[in-house]
Every structure is written in C-alpha cells, then in structure tokens.
C-alpha cells in the first residue's frame, strides 16, 4: 500500500509540473518530494 501511495503521489506531482509529457524518470525524480509527507 505504501508503494502505491508513493507512486501515485509522485505521479500527481510530476503531472502538475510537466503535464502529459512526463516520463517514468520524471516520476522517479519526484519520489524524494513525497517521502517526507509519508
């Protein structure tokens, strides 16, 4: 469940910054921004 939350939230953050043109790498780069909130 934790992985699903982190992945989902990272995707939301990357999507807000980059829109539909985001890549998997962009999502991975957002994970450090999600972990403090978890």
PDB file with SEQRES, HELIX, SHEET and CRYST1 records, atoms N, CA, C and O in Angstrom:
SEQRES   1 A   38  UNK UNK UNK UNK UNK UNK UNK UNK UNK UNK UNK UNK UNK          
SEQRES   2 A   38  UNK UNK UNK UNK UNK UNK UNK UNK UNK UNK UNK UNK UNK          
SEQRES   3 A   38  UNK UNK UNK UNK UNK UNK UNK UNK UNK UNK UNK UNK              
HELIX    1 AA1 UNK A    2  UNK A   18  1                                  17    
HELIX    2 AA2 UNK A   19  UNK A   21  5                                   3    
HELIX    3 AA3 UNK A   24  UNK A   35  1                                  12    
CRYST1    1.000    1.000    1.000  90.00  90.00  90.00 P 1           1          
ATOM      1  N   UNK A   1       0.806  -1.182   0.000  1.00  0.00           N  
ATOM      2  CA  UNK A   1       0.000   0.000   0.000  1.00  0.00           C  
ATOM      3  C   UNK A   1       0.854   1.252   0.000  1.00  0.00           C  
ATOM      4  O   UNK A   1       0.503   2.248  -0.633  1.00  0.00           O  
ATOM      5  N   UNK A   2       1.971   1.208   0.705  1.00  0.00           N  
ATOM      6  CA  UNK A   2       2.838   2.382   0.749  1.00  0.00           C  
ATOM      7  C   UNK A   2       3.395   2.689  -0.632  1.00  0.00           C  
ATOM      8  O   UNK A   2       3.439   3.847  -1.047  1.00  0.00           O  
ATOM      9  N   UNK A   3       3.816   1.656  -1.338  1.00  0.00           N  
ATOM     10  CA  UNK A   3       4.376   1.869  -2.675  1.00  0.00           C  
ATOM     11  C   UNK A   3       3.343   2.464  -3.619  1.00  0.00           C  
ATOM     12  O   UNK A   3       3.671   3.325  -4.434  1.00  0.00           O  
ATOM     13  N   UNK A   4       2.115   2.018  -3.517  1.00  0.00           N  
ATOM     14  CA  UNK A   4       1.057   2.557  -4.373  1.00  0.00           C  
ATOM     15  C   UNK A   4       0.814   4.029  -4.064  1.00  0.00           C  
ATOM     16  O   UNK A   4       0.624   4.831  -4.978  1.00  0.00           O  
ATOM     17  N   UNK A   5       0.819   4.389  -2.787  1.00  0.00           N  
ATOM     18  CA  UNK A   5       0.635   5.789  -2.405  1.00  0.00           C  
ATOM     19  C   UNK A   5       1.768   6.652  -2.935  1.00  0.00           C  
ATOM     20  O   UNK A   5       1.531   7.696  -3.543  1.00  0.00           O  
ATOM     21  N   UNK A   6       3.011   6.212  -2.701  1.00  0.00           N  
ATOM     22  CA  UNK A   6       4.181   6.988  -3.121  1.00  0.00           C  
ATOM     23  C   UNK A   6       4.196   7.150  -4.630  1.00  0.00           C  
ATOM     24  O   UNK A   6       4.436   8.245  -5.138  1.00  0.00           O  
ATOM     25  N   UNK A   7       3.942   6.066  -5.348  1.00  0.00           N  
ATOM     26  CA  UNK A   7       3.928   6.117  -6.807  1.00  0.00           C  
ATOM     27  C   UNK A   7       2.822   7.050  -7.308  1.00  0.00           C  
ATOM     28  O   UNK A   7       3.040   7.852  -8.216  1.00  0.00           O  
ATOM     29  N   UNK A   8       1.662   6.938  -6.722  1.00  0.00           N  
ATOM     30  CA  UNK A   8       0.545   7.776  -7.139  1.00  0.00           C  
ATOM     31  C   UNK A   8       0.791   9.246  -6.876  1.00  0.00           C  
ATOM     32  O   UNK A   8       0.532  10.093  -7.731  1.00  0.00           O  
ATOM     33  N   UNK A   9       1.292   9.546  -5.691  1.00  0.00           N  
ATOM     34  CA  UNK A   9       1.548  10.956  -5.345  1.00  0.00           C  
ATOM     35  C   UNK A   9       2.671  11.532  -6.196  1.00  0.00           C  
ATOM     36  O   UNK A   9       2.588  12.680  -6.632  1.00  0.00           O  
ATOM     37  N   UNK A  10       3.720  10.751  -6.438  1.00  0.00           N  
ATOM     38  CA  UNK A  10       4.810  11.217  -7.296  1.00  0.00           C  
ATOM     39  C   UNK A  10       4.291  11.491  -8.704  1.00  0.00           C  
ATOM     40  O   UNK A  10       4.697  12.463  -9.341  1.00  0.00           O  
ATOM     41  N   UNK A  11       3.405  10.643  -9.184  1.00  0.00           N  
ATOM     42  CA  UNK A  11       2.800  10.863 -10.497  1.00  0.00           C  
ATOM     43  C   UNK A  11       1.968  12.124 -10.545  1.00  0.00           C  
ATOM     44  O   UNK A  11       1.991  12.851 -11.538  1.00  0.00           O  
ATOM     45  N   UNK A  12       1.231  12.389  -9.475  1.00  0.00           N  
ATOM     46  CA  UNK A  12       0.438  13.619  -9.419  1.00  0.00           C  
ATOM     47  C   UNK A  12       1.335  14.853  -9.460  1.00  0.00           C  
ATOM     48  O   UNK A  12       1.048  15.811 -10.177  1.00  0.00           O  
ATOM     49  N   UNK A  13       2.414  14.828  -8.695  1.00  0.00           N  
ATOM     50  CA  UNK A  13       3.320  15.974  -8.666  1.00  0.00           C  
ATOM     51  C   UNK A  13       4.002  16.184 -10.016  1.00  0.00           C  
ATOM     52  O   UNK A  13       4.091  17.311 -10.504  1.00  0.00           O  
ATOM     53  N   UNK A  14       4.481  15.100 -10.611  1.00  0.00           N  
ATOM     54  CA  UNK A  14       5.130  15.213 -11.919  1.00  0.00           C  
ATOM     55  C   UNK A  14       4.132  15.686 -12.969  1.00  0.00           C  
ATOM     56  O   UNK A  14       4.477  16.489 -13.836  1.00  0.00           O  
ATOM     57  N   UNK A  15       2.916  15.201 -12.895  1.00  0.00           N  
ATOM     58  CA  UNK A  15       1.886  15.605 -13.842  1.00  0.00           C  
ATOM     59  C   UNK A  15       1.561  17.084 -13.751  1.00  0.00           C  
ATOM     60  O   UNK A  15       1.329  17.736 -14.768  1.00  0.00           O  
ATOM     61  N   UNK A  16       1.542  17.615 -12.535  1.00  0.00           N  
ATOM     62  CA  UNK A  16       1.274  19.042 -12.359  1.00  0.00           C  
ATOM     63  C   UNK A  16       2.384  19.888 -12.973  1.00  0.00           C  
ATOM     64  O   UNK A  16       2.122  20.950 -13.538  1.00  0.00           O  
ATOM     65  N   UNK A  17       3.619  19.417 -12.861  1.00  0.00           N  
ATOM     66  CA  UNK A  17       4.761  20.172 -13.383  1.00  0.00           C  
ATOM     67  C   UNK A  17       4.906  20.029 -14.893  1.00  0.00           C  
ATOM     68  O   UNK A  17       5.219  20.998 -15.586  1.00  0.00           O  
ATOM     69  N   UNK A  18       4.679  18.816 -15.401  1.00  0.00           N  
ATOM     70  CA  UNK A  18       5.045  18.515 -16.783  1.00  0.00           C  
ATOM     71  C   UNK A  18       3.869  18.185 -17.692  1.00  0.00           C  
ATOM     72  O   UNK A  18       4.030  18.136 -18.911  1.00  0.00           O  
ATOM     73  N   UNK A  19       2.713  17.964 -17.130  1.00  0.00           N  
ATOM     74  CA  UNK A  19       1.562  17.592 -17.948  1.00  0.00           C  
ATOM     75  C   UNK A  19       1.696  16.176 -18.477  1.00  0.00           C  
ATOM     76  O   UNK A  19       2.354  15.335 -17.864  1.00  0.00           O  
ATOM     77  N   UNK A  20       1.080  15.918 -19.601  1.00  0.00           N  
ATOM     78  CA  UNK A  20       1.054  14.566 -20.161  1.00  0.00           C  
ATOM     79  C   UNK A  20       2.375  14.141 -20.786  1.00  0.00           C  
ATOM     80  O   UNK A  20       2.517  12.992 -21.204  1.00  0.00           O  
ATOM     81  N   UNK A  21       3.339  15.045 -20.855  1.00  0.00           N  
ATOM     82  CA  UNK A  21       4.614  14.702 -21.483  1.00  0.00           C  
ATOM     83  C   UNK A  21       5.623  14.127 -20.493  1.00  0.00           C  
ATOM     84  O   UNK A  21       6.790  13.949 -20.841  1.00  0.00           O  
ATOM     85  N   UNK A  22       5.192  13.832 -19.259  1.00  0.00           N  
ATOM     86  CA  UNK A  22       6.135  13.306 -18.272  1.00  0.00           C  
ATOM     87  C   UNK A  22       6.575  11.888 -18.631  1.00  0.00           C  
ATOM     88  O   UNK A  22       5.864  11.149 -19.312  1.00  0.00           O  
ATOM     89  N   UNK A  23       7.755  11.536 -18.160  1.00  0.00           N  
ATOM     90  CA  UNK A  23       8.309  10.202 -18.382  1.00  0.00           C  
ATOM     91  C   UNK A  23       8.432   9.480 -17.038  1.00  0.00           C  
ATOM     92  O   UNK A  23       8.207  10.071 -15.981  1.00  0.00           O  
ATOM     93  N   UNK A  24       8.785   8.220 -17.092  1.00  0.00           N  
ATOM     94  CA  UNK A  24       8.987   7.447 -15.864  1.00  0.00           C  
ATOM     95  C   UNK A  24      10.099   8.062 -15.016  1.00  0.00           C  
ATOM     96  O   UNK A  24      10.016   8.063 -13.788  1.00  0.00           O  
ATOM     97  N   UNK A  25      11.124   8.575 -15.659  1.00  0.00           N  
ATOM     98  CA  UNK A  25      12.223   9.218 -14.934  1.00  0.00           C  
ATOM     99  C   UNK A  25      11.734  10.451 -14.191  1.00  0.00           C  
ATOM    100  O   UNK A  25      12.163  10.707 -13.066  1.00  0.00           O  
ATOM    101  N   UNK A  26      10.843  11.213 -14.805  1.00  0.00           N  
ATOM    102  CA  UNK A  26      10.280  12.389 -14.138  1.00  0.00           C  
ATOM    103  C   UNK A  26       9.537  11.980 -12.872  1.00  0.00           C  
ATOM    104  O   UNK A  26       9.631  12.651 -11.844  1.00  0.00           O  
ATOM    105  N   UNK A  27       8.810  10.892 -12.952  1.00  0.00           N  
ATOM    106  CA  UNK A  27       8.075  10.390 -11.794  1.00  0.00           C  
ATOM    107  C   UNK A  27       9.047   9.970 -10.691  1.00  0.00           C  
ATOM    108  O   UNK A  27       8.835  10.292  -9.522  1.00  0.00           O  
ATOM    109  N   UNK A  28      10.092   9.268 -11.050  1.00  0.00           N  
ATOM    110  CA  UNK A  28      11.094   8.819 -10.076  1.00  0.00           C  
ATOM    111  C   UNK A  28      11.736  10.010  -9.375  1.00  0.00           C  
ATOM    112  O   UNK A  28      12.014   9.954  -8.177  1.00  0.00           O  
ATOM    113  N   UNK A  29      11.970  11.080 -10.114  1.00  0.00           N  
ATOM    114  CA  UNK A  29      12.603  12.264  -9.533  1.00  0.00           C  
ATOM    115  C   UNK A  29      11.708  12.956  -8.502  1.00  0.00           C  
ATOM    116  O   UNK A  29      12.202  13.736  -7.689  1.00  0.00           O  
ATOM    117  N   UNK A  30      10.428  12.689  -8.521  1.00  0.00           N  
ATOM    118  CA  UNK A  30       9.503  13.291  -7.553  1.00  0.00           C  
ATOM    119  C   UNK A  30       9.408  12.498  -6.251  1.00  0.00           C  
ATOM    120  O   UNK A  30       8.881  13.008  -5.262  1.00  0.00           O  
ATOM    121  N   UNK A  31       9.903  11.275  -6.229  1.00  0.00           N  
ATOM    122  CA  UNK A  31       9.781  10.437  -5.029  1.00  0.00           C  
ATOM    123  C   UNK A  31      10.387  11.100  -3.788  1.00  0.00           C  
ATOM    124  O   UNK A  31       9.769  11.037  -2.725  1.00  0.00           O  
ATOM    125  N   UNK A  32      11.562  11.731  -3.868  1.00  0.00           N  
ATOM    126  CA  UNK A  32      12.090  12.389  -2.661  1.00  0.00           C  
ATOM    127  C   UNK A  32      11.170  13.491  -2.123  1.00  0.00           C  
ATOM    128  O   UNK A  32      11.203  13.794  -0.931  1.00  0.00           O  
ATOM    129  N   UNK A  33      10.362  14.082  -2.979  1.00  0.00           N  
ATOM    130  CA  UNK A  33       9.426  15.112  -2.529  1.00  0.00           C  
ATOM    131  C   UNK A  33       8.210  14.515  -1.832  1.00  0.00           C  
ATOM    132  O   UNK A  33       7.528  15.202  -1.073  1.00  0.00           O  
ATOM    133  N   UNK A  34       7.938  13.246  -2.086  1.00  0.00           N  
ATOM    134  CA  UNK A  34       6.780  12.578  -1.495  1.00  0.00           C  
ATOM    135  C   UNK A  34       7.138  11.947  -0.146  1.00  0.00           C  
ATOM    136  O   UNK A  34       6.320  11.965   0.774  1.00  0.00           O  
ATOM    137  N   UNK A  35       8.318  11.404  -0.017  1.00  0.00           N  
ATOM    138  CA  UNK A  35       8.682  10.645   1.182  1.00  0.00           C  
ATOM    139  C   UNK A  35       8.547  11.426   2.487  1.00  0.00           C  
ATOM    140  O   UNK A  35       8.087  10.847   3.471  1.00  0.00           O  
ATOM    141  N   UNK A  36       8.919  12.701   2.556  1.00  0.00           N  
ATOM    142  CA  UNK A  36       8.742  13.407   3.835  1.00  0.00           C  
ATOM    143  C   UNK A  36       7.275  13.510   4.267  1.00  0.00           C  
ATOM    144  O   UNK A  36       6.993  13.641   5.458  1.00  0.00           O  
ATOM    145  N   UNK A  37       6.350  13.454   3.324  1.00  0.00           N  
ATOM    146  CA  UNK A  37       4.929  13.565   3.637  1.00  0.00           C  
ATOM    147  C   UNK A  37       4.326  12.219   4.013  1.00  0.00           C  
ATOM    148  O   UNK A  37       3.191  12.157   4.486  1.00  0.00           O  
ATOM    149  N   UNK A  38       5.072  11.151   3.808  1.00  0.00           N  
ATOM    150  CA  UNK A  38       4.555   9.813   4.051  1.00  0.00           C  
ATOM    151  C   UNK A  38       4.717   9.435   5.469  1.00  0.00           C  
ATOM    152  O   UNK A  38       4.335   8.332   5.862  1.00  0.00           O  
TER     153      UNK A  38                                                      
END                                                                             
